[in-house]
Amino acid sequence: MPETLGHPRVHLRSTDSTNERARALAVAGAPHGTLVSAGEQSAGRGRQGRRWSAPAGSALLVSLVLRDSPRPLPPLLPLIAGVAVCDVAGERARIKWPNDVVFEHDETLAKLAGILVEGRPQDGWAVLGIGLNVAVAVADLPAELRATAATLGQPRSAIEPTLRELLSALERRMAEPQETLLETLRERDALRGRDVSWDAAGGRVVHGRGAGIDGEGRLVVALDGGGRATLSAGEVHLLRR
């Protein structure tokens, strides 16, 4: 299968957000596979408006324009991206549903990569943003992030080879059957057996334990009071008991 992701490419030494730049290109008609990369972001972000922070030149910061042609956009795009990052990051990497890749460290989950999908489904496109700590020195991060951040610990010269490997993994994972993807996702599920909580309707906080991923890519949670719940979106917090 010919590789289409990453062409054409716009590389910026510094920008506010690669997702913002990719969104502008998508609106202007940029083709499927267009890549925006940057050495540094001043306003990188993840889900829930959180900021993504990494020292200049130390992280892989990329956003892809994806269109529903030549094939329809897959429904589980954030999870596909997470599995592709795990392919690159190695056996230690796990997916913290729905959009983070982590390393387990001293019974905690340290964030290695974040994924953000934005777009206009009605117009047939999405932007897939990925931030991956390739050469980040955790000691160089803001103090409040050091205990919860992870890195591949590679030299800065590894960023471009890592990008090529990631694009190939994305091509492969986007083309495979959903059930094959889900099997890998379940093997890499960082929340299975872990205590979690989330905000439910009416301001209630619900507690449970991760119990796997269902056939639609939703998180299954065994509730503390009995029964099960499935989550398709929203914010899940790890608990320490």
Secondary structure, 3 states (H helix, E strand, C coil): CCCCCCCCEEEECCECCHHHHHHHHHHCCCCCCCEEEECCECCCECHHHCECCCCCCCCEEEEEEEECCCCCCCCCHHHHHHHHHHHHHCCCCEEECCCEEEEEECCEEEEEEEEEEEEEHHHCEEEEEEEECCCCCHHHCCHHHHHHECCCCCCHHHHHHHHHHHHHHHHHHHHCCHHHHHHHHHHCECCECCEEEEECHHHCEEEEEEEEECCCCCEEEEECCCCEEEECCCCEEECCC
